[in-house]
Amino acid sequence: VAYRIPAAVGTKIDRQRLLDYVDENNIDYTLYNDYLVALKALKYDLKDTKNIYPRDFQTMHDLRAVEYASFKAKQDRKKRAKLYRDFRRVAKGYIGLEAKGEKYCLIVPRDISELITEGETLSHCVGRMGYDKKMVDGDSLIIFCRENAAPGTPFATVEYDLKNNKVRQFYARGNAAPPQDAVSFVSMWAKGVKDMRKERAAI
């Protein structure tokens, strides 16, 4: 059962009786495992035989699947709301790393919605693929490179590796390379950030 129905591990369900029930009713093991995952998440009584061995498995499976989907959606909304709050909090701590040169400036996004807009406008994946969480977890700093003449318009995006103190990615629209003068500006900025973080770490 541990191999065929891994969700049964850690419960007091009779292993052999469960196997017999699944086999006698021609129930797919994967389908039953999903059903059991839902029961556990929804905190149904796993000692109640009506839950573990329902007479009409397919009907009960479909019912619990709907309940589980609703439960997961609610959980995801809560997690997402927390991620948005955490992102705003973490972003404030990086405001001091913003910079302005003769032609370009670097701006820290204040909200995840700004990452989404950046990615959609520049046709790259900074608004997806978990970059918001990487910033919250302290793995990366996402910072926007903008032209001083249009600071509100997405131009290029920097991912700075906070673990190794270096630029990991720097892309303009469609993952194209930014102009060389922008690359030079960001390189100088990155060196300053690296030196500053090393000094702080040494204190």
N, C-alpha and C positions, 0 to 999 in steps of 0.2 A: 504493500500500500504506500509506503514511503516513497517508492519509485514511481508508481502509477498515479497516486493521488497525494502529492507532497503536502497539500494543505491540511491533511489529516494528522501530520506530525504535531505533537504537542497537545493533542486532544485526548480524551478518554474514549473515543469511538472504538468499538470492537472491530479490529482490523479484518478478521476473517468474515464477519457478518457483513461488513461493508463491501468487501470484494464479491461475496455471494449476491448481494443485492444488485450491485452494478452489472454483474454477469447475467443474472436471471432476467433483468429488465432490459438487456441489450443497450445499456447506457455507455456512451463514449466516456472514457476515463478523464479526458481533458475537460469535457463538458461538466462532469461531476465536480472536478477540482475547482472550476470557476464558480460553480454553485456554492461549494463549501467556503471558498474565499469570501463570497458575498455574505453568507450566513455569519461568518466570524466577524467581518467588518461591521455588520449591522447588529451584532450582539444578540443573535437569536440563540435560544437555549440548545446547546449541542448534546444535551442529554435527552431531549425530547425526540422520541422516534418519529413523530410526525414531521419533524424538520429534517432529520437525517435520512429517513426512508419514506419519502412521500409516495402516496399511491399513484399520483399522476406527476411523475418527475418533470416532464417537459413543461407542463403548466406552471408548476412551482418554480422551476428554473427561470422561466421567462418573467415571472412576477418579481422574483428576487433580483433579477438582472436590471429591471427598471428601477427598483428601489436603490440598488447599488450605484447605478449611474447617477441618480439624483444625489446620493450621498457623496460620491466622488466630486461631482460638480461643485457642491457646497464647500467641500474641503479645499478644492483648487481655488475657489474664489477667496477663501480666507488666506491661503498661502500667498496668493497673488497680491492681496491687499497688504499683507505684511511685507512682501518684497518691495512694493512701491514705497512704503514708509521707511524701510531700512535703506533703500537707495537714496532717498532724499536726505536722510541723516548722514550717510557716508559721503555723499557728494559735497555737503557743506565743508567737510574736513579737507577737501582737495581744492577749494577755491583759491587758496594761497599759491597754487601751482599754475594758475592762469598767467599768460604772458602776452605782451604786445610788442611787435617789431615795427619796422618802417612800412611794411606792406601787409603783413599777416598778424593774426592774433590767435591765441589758443583759449578756448572757452570750455569749462567743465559743464556738462549737462546737469541740470538740477532735478530732472524727473525722467522716468523711464519713457514717458511719451515722447521726449525729445530724441531718445535713441531710435524709437520707431520711425519718427519723421525723418531723421537723418538717413536711416537705412532705405526707406522708401524713396526719398528724393535722389539719393546717390546710387540706387540700385545695387546695394550690397547688403551683407547680412548682419550689420551691427544691431539692428532692431530685433533680430531673432537669434537663435543659436546660443542663448544663455549668457550673452555678454553682460546683461544687467546683473545676473547673479555673480559672475566673475568679479565684478566691481564691488558688490556687496561683501563678497568673501575675502576681498583684499588680494586677489590674484592679479587683477589688471585695473588700470585706470583708462577709461575711455575719455578722450578729450577731442573737441572739435577744432579743426584748423579752419579759420575763416579769413577772407580778405577784409582788411580794415574798411574798405569802401562799401562792403556789404556784410556786416557782422551777423546779420540775421539769416543769411542765406547759406545753406550747406555747401561746402566746397571740398573738404577732404576730412578723413577721420583717422585718428591715431589710437592705437592700442599700445599702452606702455606697460611692460611686464614689471610688476612691482616686486616679484620674487628675485628676478635677475637684473633689475635696474637697466632696462634697455627697451628700445622701441621694437615691438614684436610685429606690428603691421602699421602701414600708413598708405591708405588708398583714397583715390579720388573717385569720381563717378564710374560705376561699372568695374570697380577694382583696378582701374588704370593707375599708373604711376603719377603722382603729383608733379608739378613743375619743379625744376631743380632748385630754384631759389626758395621754394616752400620746404623742400627736403633739407636744405641747409639750415633754415630757420628752426625746424623741428629738431634737427640734430644738435644744434647749440642748446636748445631748451632741454633736451634729454640729458645732455652732459651736466647741465646745471642742476637738474633734479637728482641725478645720480650722486653728484658731489655733495649736495645738501643732505641727502638721506644717509650717506656714509658718515658725514660729520655728526648727525644726530645719533646714529647708531653707536658712535664711538664715545659719546658722552656718558 
